[in-house]
Amino acid sequence: MVNLPEHIQTLSDLLVFVDDLDEEFQPLDLYTALGTLGARRPDAATESGHAWYDEAAAGSMMHLEGERNNAWGLDYGPLMEAQSPAGEVVRLPDLARLDSQTLQYWRERSKVVKTPTIKARYSDLAWVFAETLGGKQEIGDVRQAIEAYIAAVPSIPKESEVTAVEYARRAMTLSISINDTALQGKAKDTMFSLAHPWIREGLRELGCWAPFSPTTPMPGPCTG
């Protein structure tokens, strides 16, 4: 995990730090980073306003692909859900606090951030939540997300292989959803790059990808 340097005192400082991360895999948890910054500067959230919450939401949402029975019915769901003393359901983040400004913010951030893992998150969220937040889906968002997921995989350490599998699977699911055969091919190659050499040939012959969810289809024969 990347530690937050002491000189970071504002949200702007944090975003510059995130933007300057190199393009190798960086396990930076945006939500945790904001928590660290908030403890360091309790007034930072008020000072940054809307953008602070937009960042917190981006960093805390749970990716729940294939589990759309969550509170929002989308590929992402809230980090937590609880009941207030008054009996009201409280979710973190609160979808009611996100709007078209949030969508625009995520799109802008996706264009400037360098680290693929974080670029993928902003772009993916912009694609998934576009209509929910009062906007329209833009094909550039999902293509950028797919490319970023694929770009992130080679640099993920072997001990984080589960993350690599999740990124490759998401790239494949998204590329199939927009019927982009070129990106499907890239995602398929990324999947096979994660297979152990001694089973790779067998996977090609079987026409399937065993470590991935059965709900993740492969476009045509699994030949590489």
C-alpha positions as CSV (number, residue, x, y, z in Angstrom):
1,M,0.0,0.0,0.0
2,V,1.3,3.5,-0.9
3,N,1.7,5.6,2.2
4,L,0.4,9.2,2.1
5,P,3.3,11.6,2.4
6,E,3.2,14.1,5.2
7,H,3.2,17.1,2.9
8,I,-0.3,16.3,1.6
9,Q,-2.7,18.5,3.5
10,T,-5.5,19.2,1.0
11,L,-7.6,17.3,-1.5
12,S,-5.7,19.1,-4.3
13,D,-2.4,17.8,-2.8
14,L,-3.8,14.3,-2.8
15,L,-5.0,14.5,-6.4
16,V,-1.7,15.8,-7.6
17,F,0.0,12.9,-5.7
18,V,-2.4,10.4,-7.4
19,D,-1.9,11.9,-10.8
20,D,1.9,11.7,-10.4
21,L,2.0,8.0,-9.5
22,D,3.9,6.0,-12.1
23,E,2.1,3.6,-14.4
24,E,3.0,0.5,-12.5
25,F,0.5,-1.2,-10.2
26,Q,-0.1,1.0,-7.2
27,P,-2.4,-0.5,-4.5
28,L,-3.6,3.0,-3.4
29,D,-7.0,2.9,-1.7
30,L,-8.5,6.3,-2.4
31,Y,-11.0,5.9,0.4
32,T,-8.3,5.1,2.9
33,A,-6.2,7.9,1.6
34,L,-9.1,10.3,2.1
35,G,-9.5,9.0,5.6
36,T,-5.9,9.6,6.4
37,L,-6.1,13.1,5.0
38,G,-9.3,13.8,6.9
39,A,-7.6,12.8,10.2
40,R,-4.7,15.0,9.3
41,R,-6.8,18.0,8.3
42,P,-10.4,17.7,9.7
43,D,-11.5,20.8,7.8
44,A,-10.3,19.4,4.4
45,A,-13.7,17.8,3.5
46,T,-15.6,21.1,4.1
47,E,-13.0,23.0,2.3
48,S,-13.2,20.8,-0.8
49,G,-17.0,20.3,-0.7
50,H,-18.6,18.4,-3.5
51,A,-15.3,17.0,-5.0
52,W,-14.4,15.4,-1.6
53,Y,-17.5,13.4,-1.6
54,D,-17.1,12.5,-5.3
55,E,-13.7,11.1,-4.5
56,A,-14.9,9.3,-1.4
57,A,-17.7,7.6,-3.4
58,A,-15.3,6.6,-6.2
59,G,-12.9,5.0,-3.7
60,S,-15.4,3.3,-1.5
61,M,-18.0,1.7,-3.9
62,M,-17.9,-2.1,-4.0
63,H,-17.6,-3.8,-7.4
64,L,-20.4,-6.3,-7.4
65,E,-20.4,-7.6,-11.0
66,G,-23.0,-10.4,-11.4
67,E,-24.7,-9.4,-8.1
68,R,-27.0,-6.7,-9.2
69,N,-29.4,-7.5,-6.4
70,N,-27.6,-4.8,-4.4
71,A,-29.4,-1.6,-3.3
72,W,-28.7,0.2,-6.6
73,G,-29.2,-2.6,-9.1
74,L,-25.9,-1.8,-10.8
75,D,-22.4,-3.4,-11.1
76,Y,-21.4,-1.3,-8.1
77,G,-23.0,-1.1,-4.7
78,P,-22.5,0.7,-1.4
79,L,-19.6,-0.1,0.8
80,M,-22.0,-0.5,3.8
81,E,-25.6,-0.3,4.7
82,A,-27.0,0.2,8.2
83,Q,-30.2,1.3,10.0
84,S,-30.3,4.6,11.8
85,P,-31.9,4.9,15.3
86,A,-34.9,6.4,13.5
87,G,-35.2,3.3,11.4
88,E,-34.0,4.8,8.2
89,V,-31.6,2.9,5.9
90,V,-28.2,4.6,5.7
91,R,-25.8,3.7,2.9
92,L,-22.2,4.7,2.4
93,P,-21.8,6.3,0.0
94,D,-25.2,7.9,-0.3
95,L,-26.3,7.8,-3.9
96,A,-28.6,10.8,-3.3
97,R,-25.5,13.0,-2.8
98,L,-24.2,12.1,-6.3
99,D,-25.3,14.0,-9.4
100,S,-24.4,15.1,-12.9
101,Q,-21.5,17.2,-11.4
102,T,-20.2,13.9,-9.9
103,L,-20.3,12.3,-13.4
104,Q,-18.4,15.2,-14.9
105,Y,-15.9,15.1,-12.1
106,W,-15.2,11.4,-12.6
107,R,-14.8,11.9,-16.4
108,E,-12.3,14.7,-15.9
109,R,-10.3,12.7,-13.4
110,S,-10.2,9.7,-15.7
111,K,-8.5,11.8,-18.4
112,V,-5.7,13.1,-16.2
113,V,-4.8,10.3,-13.8
114,K,-1.9,8.1,-15.0
115,T,-2.1,5.0,-12.9
116,P,-4.2,2.4,-14.8
117,T,-5.9,1.0,-11.7
118,I,-7.3,4.3,-10.8
119,K,-8.1,5.4,-14.3
120,A,-10.1,2.2,-14.8
121,R,-12.1,3.0,-11.7
122,Y,-13.1,6.5,-12.7
123,S,-13.9,5.5,-16.3
124,D,-15.9,2.4,-15.2
125,L,-17.9,4.4,-12.7
126,A,-18.7,7.1,-15.4
127,W,-19.9,4.4,-17.7
128,V,-22.0,2.5,-15.1
129,F,-23.6,5.5,-13.4
130,A,-24.0,7.9,-16.4
131,E,-27.8,7.4,-16.7
132,T,-28.4,7.1,-13.0
133,L,-26.7,10.5,-12.5
134,G,-28.8,12.2,-15.2
135,G,-26.3,11.9,-18.1
136,K,-25.8,9.7,-21.1
137,Q,-23.3,6.9,-21.5
138,E,-20.3,7.8,-23.6
139,I,-18.5,5.0,-25.4
140,G,-15.2,6.6,-24.7
141,D,-15.7,6.0,-21.0
142,V,-16.1,2.2,-21.3
143,R,-13.3,1.8,-23.9
144,Q,-10.9,3.8,-21.6
145,A,-11.9,1.6,-18.7
146,I,-11.3,-1.6,-20.7
147,E,-7.9,-0.4,-21.9
148,A,-6.9,0.7,-18.4
149,Y,-7.9,-2.7,-16.8
150,I,-5.8,-4.5,-19.4
151,A,-2.9,-2.1,-19.0
152,A,-2.9,-2.7,-15.2
153,V,-2.7,-6.5,-15.3
154,P,1.0,-7.0,-16.3
155,S,2.3,-4.9,-13.4
156,I,0.2,-6.5,-10.6
157,P,2.4,-8.5,-8.3
158,K,2.0,-12.2,-8.2
159,E,0.7,-12.2,-4.6
160,S,-2.2,-10.0,-5.9
161,E,-3.1,-12.4,-8.7
162,V,-6.8,-12.4,-7.6
163,T,-6.9,-8.7,-8.4
164,A,-5.4,-9.3,-11.8
165,V,-8.0,-11.9,-12.6
166,E,-10.8,-9.5,-11.5
167,Y,-9.4,-6.8,-13.8
168,A,-9.1,-9.2,-16.8
169,R,-12.6,-10.5,-16.2
170,R,-14.0,-6.9,-16.0
171,A,-12.3,-6.0,-19.2
172,M,-13.8,-9.0,-21.0
173,T,-17.3,-8.4,-19.6
174,L,-17.3,-4.7,-20.7
175,S,-15.8,-5.4,-24.1
176,I,-18.6,-8.0,-24.7
177,S,-21.2,-5.6,-23.5
178,I,-20.3,-3.1,-26.3
179,N,-19.6,-5.8,-28.9
180,D,-16.1,-4.5,-29.5
181,T,-14.2,-7.5,-31.0
182,A,-10.8,-5.8,-31.0
183,L,-11.0,-5.2,-27.2
184,Q,-12.5,-8.7,-26.7
185,G,-9.3,-10.1,-28.3
186,K,-7.1,-8.0,-26.0
187,A,-9.0,-9.0,-23.0
188,K,-8.8,-12.7,-24.0
189,D,-5.1,-12.4,-24.4
190,T,-4.9,-10.9,-21.0
191,M,-6.8,-13.8,-19.5
192,F,-4.5,-16.3,-21.1
193,S,-1.5,-14.4,-19.9
194,L,-2.6,-15.2,-16.3
195,A,-3.1,-18.9,-16.9
196,H,-0.3,-21.2,-15.7
197,P,1.7,-22.5,-18.7
198,W,0.9,-26.1,-18.0
199,I,-2.8,-25.6,-18.3
200,R,-2.9,-22.9,-20.9
201,E,-3.0,-25.3,-23.9
202,G,-5.7,-27.3,-22.2
203,L,-7.8,-24.2,-21.7
204,R,-7.6,-23.3,-25.4
205,E,-8.7,-26.8,-26.4
206,L,-11.6,-26.8,-24.0
207,G,-12.8,-23.4,-25.2
208,C,-13.3,-22.0,-21.7
209,W,-11.5,-20.1,-19.0
210,A,-11.7,-22.2,-15.8
211,P,-10.5,-19.6,-13.2
212,F,-13.1,-17.1,-14.3
213,S,-16.7,-17.0,-13.5
214,P,-18.9,-19.2,-15.6
215,T,-21.0,-16.1,-16.3
216,T,-18.1,-14.5,-18.1
217,P,-18.4,-15.7,-21.7
218,M,-15.6,-16.0,-24.1
219,P,-16.1,-14.6,-27.6
220,G,-15.7,-17.6,-29.9
221,P,-13.2,-20.4,-29.6
222,C,-10.5,-19.7,-26.9
223,T,-7.6,-19.8,-29.2
224,G,-4.6,-17.6,-28.7
